[in-house]
Amino acid sequence: MKGKYPLLCISVVFIIGITMITSPEYEEEKGMIGLVFDINKTEKGFTFSFEDTKGCHMRCFSYNEPINNEIYIIKGNFSSDGNMFFIDEMKLSEQA
């Protein structure tokens, strides 16, 4: 019996570690990668469409102008209603 408990503890730690690595929070810390297109200039910045690698589309706002049809890694937060993603950090994927 004494040999089974350490094995059980190691298994639980391993499962928790894998869960943390694959959780959405972990991915958000790294940023989302995707294609920028349909850029519009606004009074305070730029709005554009973003399609991530999973095929999800969202509308984004940034103070900096992105390059159309380029791959970016973005970080930020959604608006309270979830309709707009406000960019905190945006890098061309080659620069990441």
Residue, then its C-alpha position, 0 to 999 in steps of 0.5 A: m500500500k505504501g508504494k501506491y500513494p506516492l504514485l497517486c500523488i505524482s499522477v495528480v500533480f502531473i494532471i494538474g500541470i497538464t491542465m494548467i498548460t492547456s487552459p485558456e488563461y495560459e493561452e491568453e497570457k501568450g496572446m492570440i495569433g491570427l490574420v488582420f483584415d478589413i482595417n478602418k481608421t477612426e477618430k481615435g485609432f483603428t478598428f479591424s477584423f481578426e481571425d485566429t488560428k481556430g477560425c474565430h472572428m472578432r472585431c478589434f480596436s487599436y491605437n496603432e495601425p496594423i498592416n492589412n492581411e498580416i499575421y499578428i500576435i495580439k493581447g488585450n481585453f474584450s469590451s463589457d458587452g463582448n463586441m470589441f476586443f481592445i488591443d493592449e499589445m500587438k506584434l507581427s508574428e515574425q517579430a514575436 
